C-alpha cells in the first residue's frame, strides 16, 4: 500500500517536472525586472515620432538620411543614413553634420552591398553621426548633412529644420 502511494506521488512529480524550467525562467525575469529596472533591457527598434526620413537625390549621390525633428538642449542626437554613388569615379569619403553652419560631427562611411532584383548588387555606404546639442539657443535651427569628397567641394546631401526645446 505504501509503495503504491509512493509510485503515484513519483508519477505526479514526473508529470509536472516539465513545468520547472519555464517557471524558473519566469521568476528569474521577474527578479531582474524588480531589482534591475530598465538597465538590463534591450530596446527594440521602434517608431520615433521626432525623426524624419529624407531622400537623397543629389546627382550623383542617392540614398536616405534619418534626421531628428526636435530635441532638448544637451540631448544626444543621432543622424543616420546610407548613400550610393551613381558615378563610380565620384567616391564620397565621410559625412559632416552642421547645425546653423556650426560643425557638430564627422563620420566615416562603412561600405556594404545591397542585393537587388535579378541577382544585381549595388554598392552603398552606411554611416551614423552622434553628437550632443550644446551651447545652441532655443528655437528653430537648420540641420545640414554634407558628403565630403576628396579634392572637391562638399555636397549638401540633406537639409532639415531642427527645433531645440528647453
N, C-alpha and C positions, 0 to 999 in steps of 0.2 A: 504494500500500500504506500509506504514511504517512498519507494523507488518510482512509483507511478507519478506521485506529486512532483518529485524532483525532475523527472523526464518531461512533464508538462511545463514546468517552470522554465527549463532549459529551452524547449521548443518555442515558448513565448519570447524569451530573450533573443534567440536567434532570428525570429521573425521580425523583431523591431530593431535589430542591430544595424540594419541598413540606414536607419534614420540618424544615427550618431554623427557621421561626418557633416551632413548639411546643418544639423543643429549646432555643432561646434563652430562651423564657419559663420553661421548667423550670429552667435554670441560673440565671436571674435570681432566681427564687423561692428556690432553694437558697442563693444568696448572701445574700438577705435573712434567711433563717432562721438561717444560721450567724453572720452579723455583727450582725443587728438584734435577734435574740432575740424576745421577746414584744412589743416596743414597737410593731411595725407592724401586728399582727394586729387585726382587727375581731372582737370577741366576739359570737357569735350568741346570741340568747335561748335559754335552756335551763332545764331544771327546777332549781329552787333548793330543796334539802332543808330549809333553815332559814326558809322563808317559808310563811305561812298565808293562805288566801283566805277572807275573811269576807263574808257577805252583809249588806247594809244594808237594814233593814226598819223604819226609824224614821219613823212617819207624820208628815209627808207625804213624807219622803225615801226613796228606794230606790236601790240600786246595789251596788257591790263595793269592798272595801278589801283590799289586799295588805300584810300586816304581817310583820316578822321575828319569829321564834320565839325565836331565840338569837343572841347577838352577843358579840364580845370587847370588853373595856373599851377605849375610844378608837377603836372601829371606826366607819366611815361607814355610816349606816343610811339606807335609802330606804323611804318609805311612799308607796304609790301607790293610786289608785282613780278611780272615777267615781261621780257622783251625778246622779240625775234627780229632778225635783220632780213630785209628783202634783198639787199645788195651784199654779197659775201665780202667785198673789199671794205665795207663800212662796219668795222668792229668796235662796238661800244665796250669800254673797259670798266667803268664804275658809274654809280648813281650818286648825285648830290641832292640834298633836300634843303630848301630855303624857306624861311618864314619872313615875309616882307623884306626880301633881299638880304636877310641875315642868315649866314650859313649855319645849319643846325646839325647835319650829319653827312657822312660819306660812307659808302658801302661798295664792296666789290661784288661782282656777279658770279654765280655758280652755273656752269654750263650743264645742260641736260638735254635730253631728246624727247620730243613729243611725237608719239606714233600716230599716224593719221590713217585715212582710208586707203585701200589698195596697197597696203604694206609700205606706204611712204613715210618718211621721217623728216621732221623739221627740227632744226637746232634752235633751242630757246635758252635764255639766261634768266634764272630766278634770282631775286635779291630781296633783302629786308633791311631797312634802316630803323634803328632805335635811337630815341633821344628824349630828353626831358624838357618841358616848356619852362624855362626860367627867364626872369627879367624881361617879360613881354607884357605890355599893357593889356588890360581887359578890352574886349570888344572884337570886332571882325578884322581878320588878317588874311593875307594871301599866302597859301602854301604852294610852293613850286617844286617840281621834281625835274631834274635835268640829267640827261645822259652825257657823260664826259667821254670824249673821243680823243685818242692820241693824235696830237698835232692839229686839231681842229677846234673850232668854237663849240661850246656845249649846245645841245639841242634841248629845248623845253619839251619834255615828254608829257607832263600833266600839270594842270594848274587848277586850284580849287580854293574856295573860301573856307576859312577855319575860324570858328567862334571860340574865344577864350573866356571862360567863366571864372568867377572867384572860387 
